[in-house]
């Protein structure tokens, strides 16, 4: 069940990234044309999508924060190094 949620969340994050790219391009076009009503509407949609995307990414990162990276764990200094003992 949790793996399905993680897959769906990842898919939603990717779709939101695509939507944000499209909205950024549309915002540039509306800015160039000087259409303030369209710009304001696009900006509201952009902000809503960005807020949702950031909350989903934050949720994903908080779940993965407890995971230990094997390389980082391997490269941690030895407890013997802090005491001044030579470790061979």
KOLKOL-676690 format. One record per residue: residue number from 1; residue in one letter; chain; x, y, z of N, C-alpha, C in turn. Coordinates in pm, whole numbers, plus 50000, padded with zeros to 5 digits. Each point is the difference from the previous one (the first is absolute). Example, Ala and Ser with C-alpha at 12.3 -4.5 7.8 and 13.67 -1.06 7.14 Angstrom:
PT   pos   code   unit     nxx     nyy     nzz    caxx    cayy    cazz     cxx     cyy     czz
PT     1      A      A   51319   49431   50780   49911   50119   50000   50090   50120   50000
PT     2      S      A   49965   50105   49928   50082   50119   50006   49923   50109   50073
***
This chain:
PT   pos   code   unit     nxx     nyy     nzz    caxx    cayy    cazz     cxx     cyy     czz
PT     1      X      A   50082   49881   50000   49918   50119   50000   50087   50126   50000
PT     2      X      A   50105   49998   50085   50087   50117   50007   50078   50019   49871
PT     3      X      A   50039   49889   49936   50074   50014   49875   49912   50061   49891
PT     4      X      A   49872   49966   49999   49909   50061   49903   49990   50150   50024
PT     5      X      A   49990   50040   50127   49991   50142   50033   50127   50073   49957
PT     6      X      A   50116   49938   50024   50127   50062   49960   50010   50014   49850
PT     7      X      A   49955   49897   49926   50003   50007   49853   49907   50109   49950
PT     8      X      A   49879   50005   50056   49903   50102   49958   50049   50140   50035
PT     9      X      A   50061   50014   50118   50054   50130   50038   50111   50043   49905
PT    10      X      A   50087   49906   49964   50106   50031   49904   49944   50041   49865
PT    11      X      A   49895   49932   49957   49938   50035   49872   49936   50138   50007
PT    12      X      A   49935   50031   50111   49938   50133   50016   50107   50107   50002
PT    13      X      A   50112   49974   50065   50109   50098   50005   50054   50026   49858
PT    14      X      A   50018   49893   49922   50048   50018   49862   49899   50078   49916
PT    15      X      A   49871   49970   50016   49898   50073   49925   49994   50146   50041
PT    16      X      A   50018   50027   50129   50002   50139   50046   50122   50073   49947
PT    17      X      A   50114   49932   49990   50118   50062   49940   49973   50039   49855
PT    18      X      A   49936   49910   49925   49965   50032   49861   49903   50117   49992
PT    19      X      A   49903   50001   50092   49902   50110   50003   50068   50132   50033
PT    20      X      A   50095   49997   50092   50072   50122   50038   50084   50053   49884
PT    21      X      A   50058   49910   49923   50077   50042   49883   49909   50067   49898
PT    22      X      A   49885   49938   49975   49903   50059   49907   49952   50136   50049
PT    23      X      A   49967   50010   50128   49951   50127   50054   50107   50109   49996
PT    24      X      A   50125   49962   50020   50109   50097   49991   50009   50059   49860
PT    25      X      A   49989   49913   49900   50003   50048   49861   49879   50087   49969
PT    26      X      A   49883   49960   50050   49879   50079   49978   50009   50135   50071
PT    27      X      A   50060   50003   50117   50018   50126   50073   50092   50095   49923
PT    28      X      A   50106   49945   49942   50089   50084   49919   49926   50059   49881
PT    29      X      A   49918   49918   49936   49922   50048   49885   49902   50107   50039
PT    30      X      A   49930   49982   50111   49903   50100   50046   50070   50128   50043
PT    31      X      A   50120   49988   50055   50076   50118   50040   50045   50080   49878
PT    32      X      A   50044   49929   49899   50044   50068   49877   49883   50070   49932
PT    33      X      A   49884   49934   49996   49882   50059   49937   49938   50111   50085
PT    34      X      A   50031   50003   50127   49945   50102   50088   49858   49972   50045
PT    35      X      A   49957   49875   49993   49865   49960   50040   49999   49974   50150
PT    36      X      A   49960   50101   50078   50009   49989   50146   49899   49903   50059
PT    37      X      A   49880   49991   49940   49900   49908   50054   50045   49855   49982
PT    38      X      A   50051   49968   49883   50048   49864   49975   50122   49971   50087
PT    39      X      A   50088   50097   50015   50119   49983   50081   49962   49970   50145
PT    40      X      A   49904   50076   50053   49958   49981   50138   49937   49862   50020
PT    41      X      A   49917   49956   49905   49937   49869   50008   50105   49888   49992
PT    42      X      A   50096   50016   49908   50106   49900   49987   50089   49996   50124
PT    43      X      A   50026   50116   50056   50083   50006   50119   49933   49932   50119
PT    44      X      A   49868   50016   50012   49927   49932   50107   50009   49849   49981
PT    45      X      A   49982   49953   49877   50012   49856   49973   50141   49951   50027
PT    46      X      A   50099   50080   49963   50140   49963   50022   50028   49987   50149
PT    47      X      A   49955   50098   50078   50026   49998   50144   49932   49880   50067
PT    48      X      A   49878   49968   49960   49930   49884   50056   50074   49870   49968
PT    49      X      A   50044   49986   49875   50071   49879   49958   50135   49990   50071
PT    50      X      A   50070   50112   50014   50130   50001   50066   49986   49964   50147
PT    51      X      A   49896   50051   50064   49977   49970   50142   49974   49851   50019
PT    52      X      A   49917   49942   49915   49970   49857   50010   50125   49917   49972
PT    53      X      A   50076   50038   49898   50121   49927   49964   50102   50005   50115
PT    54      X      A   50017   50116   50059   50095   50014   50111   49957   49919   50123
PT    55      X      A   49871   49996   50026   49953   49922   50115   50020   49850   49976
PT    56      X      A   49977   49953   49877   50022   49859   49970   50148   49963   50005
PT    57      X      A   50085   50087   49948   50145   49974   50005   50049   50002   50144
PT    58      X      A   49949   50093   50079   50038   50006   50142   49957   49874   50073
PT    59      X      A   49881   49952   49970   49951   49876   50061   50089   49882   49961
PT    60      X      A   50037   49995   49873   50085   49892   49952   50138   50006   50066
PT    61      X      A   50056   50119   50012   50132   50014   50062   49998   49968   50148
PT    62      X      A   49891   50035   50068   49993   49969   50143   49989   49849   50023
PT    63      X      A   49935   49928   49910   49993   49855   50012   50136   49936   49973
PT    64      X      A   50077   50058   49909   50129   49945   49964   50113   50050   50091
PT    65      X      A   49970   50088   50092   50103   50056   50087   50059   49894   50093
PT    66      X      A   49921   49902   50037   50047   49897   50090   50088   49896   49932
PT    67      X      A   49999   49997   49868   50080   49902   49928   50148   50035   50012
PT    68      X      A   50081   49899   50020   50145   50020   50015   50066   49973   49866
PT    69      X      A   50077   50097   49955   50075   49984   49877   50124   49915   50031
PT    70      X      A   50018   49892   49927   50109   49907   50027   50137   50066   49985
PT    71      X      A   50016   50085   49898   50128   50065   49979   50031   50100   50111
PT    72      X      A   49901   50076   50042   50020   50095   50109   50032   49927   50129
PT    73      X      A   49931   49891   50024   50026   49921   50120   50141   49942   49998
PT    74      X      A   50045   49956   49883   50134   49944   49986   50108   50105   50023
PT    75      X      A   49975   50123   49954   50100   50106   50007   50001   50076   50133
PT    76      X      A   49913   49961   50093   50000   50067   50131   50132   49974   50070
PT    77      X      A   50052   50100   50069   50126   49978   50073   49980   49897   50111
PT    78      X      A   50103   49929   50028   49995   49898   50104   49996   50066   50137
PT    79      X      A   49938   49934   50095   49997   50054   50136   50140   50001   50060
PT    80      X      A   50087   49913   49952   50137   49995   50051   50081   50122   49955
PT    81      X      A   49963   50059   49886   50071   50119   49953   49978   50118   50093
PT    82      X      A   49883   50008   50062   49972   50114   50088   50077   49990   50131
PT    83      X      A   50042   49879   50036   50074   49982   50124   50152   50009   49978
PT    84      X      A   50040   50013   49876   50141   50014   49972   50072   49868   49978
PT    85      X      A   49927   49893   49988   50063   49870   49976   50015   49979   49850
PT    86      X      A   50107   49937   49963   50023   49970   49860   49925   49873   49961
PT    87      X      A   49919   50011   49896   49924   49885   49953   50058   49955   49867
PT    88      X      A   50039   49876   49995   50062   49949   49878   49904   49906   49931
***
